[in-house]
Amino acid sequence: MDPISLFMIAILGMLIFFMIRNSRKQRKTQEELQEKLKPGADVMTSFGLYATLLELDDENNVATLDVGKGVTIKVHRQTLTKVVEEETSDVAAPADEASDKSS
C-alpha cells in the first residue's frame, strides 16, 4: 500500500476511536443524571428553568416540577438536563480575599 492510503486508514481509525470514546462519555453522563433524578432534587431544565422535582412518570416520560409557591408544571423528562447541587463555600473565599487586600 502507498503511504497516502495508510495515512487515510489511520485517520479513519482515529475518528472511529474518538466517536466511540465520546459516545461512552455521554452515556456515562446520562447514567449519572438518571441516578441523581429523585423526587426532592433541585433540577434545571434545558430552557433554563430551576425547580424541584416532585414526581417522575417513567411510563409517559413526564416530570412534575414545583417552580415555587405551590405552582407545579409538567415537562417531558428529556428537558431535565442538570441536577443542581449545593455550591461549596470555596466560591466565597476569593471575594473575601479581595476585600482584605483593598483594606
C-alpha positions as CSV (number, residue, x, y, z in Angstrom):
1,M,0.0,0.0,0.0
2,D,1.1,3.5,-0.6
3,P,1.7,6.0,2.3
4,I,-1.3,8.1,1.5
5,S,-3.7,5.1,1.8
6,L,-2.1,4.1,5.1
7,F,-2.4,7.7,6.4
8,M,-6.1,7.8,5.4
9,I,-6.8,4.5,7.2
10,A,-5.0,5.8,10.3
11,I,-7.1,9.0,10.3
12,L,-10.3,6.9,9.8
13,G,-9.3,4.7,12.7
14,M,-8.7,7.7,15.0
15,L,-12.1,9.2,14.1
16,I,-13.8,6.0,15.0
17,F,-11.9,5.8,18.2
18,F,-12.9,9.3,19.3
19,M,-16.5,8.7,18.2
20,I,-16.7,5.6,20.4
21,R,-15.0,7.4,23.3
22,N,-17.4,10.4,23.1
23,S,-20.4,8.0,23.0
24,R,-19.2,6.3,26.2
25,K,-18.7,9.6,27.9
26,Q,-22.2,10.8,27.0
27,R,-23.7,7.5,28.2
28,K,-21.9,7.8,31.5
29,T,-23.1,11.3,32.0
30,Q,-26.7,10.3,31.2
31,E,-26.5,7.4,33.7
32,E,-25.2,9.7,36.4
33,L,-28.0,12.2,35.8
34,Q,-30.6,9.4,36.0
35,E,-29.2,8.2,39.3
36,K,-29.5,11.7,40.7
37,L,-33.1,12.3,39.5
38,K,-35.1,11.5,42.6
39,P,-38.1,13.4,44.0
40,G,-36.9,16.3,46.0
41,A,-33.9,17.1,43.8
42,D,-33.3,20.6,42.6
43,V,-33.1,20.5,38.8
44,M,-32.5,22.7,35.8
45,T,-34.3,22.2,32.5
46,S,-32.9,22.7,29.0
47,F,-34.8,26.0,28.8
48,G,-33.2,27.4,32.0
49,L,-36.0,26.8,34.5
50,Y,-34.9,25.9,38.0
51,A,-37.4,23.8,40.0
52,T,-37.7,21.0,42.5
53,L,-38.6,17.6,41.1
54,L,-41.8,16.2,42.6
55,E,-42.5,13.1,40.5
56,L,-41.2,11.1,37.6
57,D,-43.5,9.2,35.4
58,D,-41.2,6.7,33.6
59,E,-44.1,5.2,31.5
60,N,-45.1,8.5,30.0
61,N,-41.7,10.3,30.2
62,V,-43.3,13.1,32.2
63,A,-41.7,15.0,35.1
64,T,-43.7,17.1,37.6
65,L,-41.8,20.1,38.9
66,D,-42.5,22.6,41.7
67,V,-41.4,26.0,40.5
68,G,-42.3,27.8,43.7
69,K,-45.3,28.8,45.9
70,G,-47.1,25.6,45.1
71,V,-47.0,26.1,41.3
72,T,-46.4,22.8,39.5
73,I,-45.7,22.2,35.9
74,K,-45.3,19.0,33.8
75,V,-42.5,18.7,31.3
76,H,-41.0,16.0,29.2
77,R,-38.4,14.1,31.1
78,Q,-35.7,14.8,28.5
79,T,-35.9,18.5,29.3
80,L,-34.2,17.8,32.7
81,T,-30.6,18.4,31.9
82,K,-28.9,19.0,35.2
83,V,-29.3,18.3,38.9
84,V,-28.3,21.4,40.8
85,E,-26.0,20.7,43.6
86,E,-25.3,22.9,46.6
87,E,-22.2,25.1,45.9
88,T,-19.4,24.9,48.4
89,S,-18.0,27.9,50.3
90,D,-14.9,28.0,48.0
91,V,-16.7,30.4,45.8
92,A,-17.0,33.0,48.6
93,A,-13.3,32.7,49.5
94,P,-11.9,34.8,46.6
95,A,-14.3,37.7,47.3
96,D,-13.2,37.7,51.0
97,E,-9.6,37.8,49.9
98,A,-10.3,40.7,47.5
99,S,-11.9,42.8,50.3
100,D,-9.0,42.0,52.7
101,K,-6.5,43.3,50.1
102,S,-8.3,46.5,49.5
103,S,-8.3,47.4,53.2
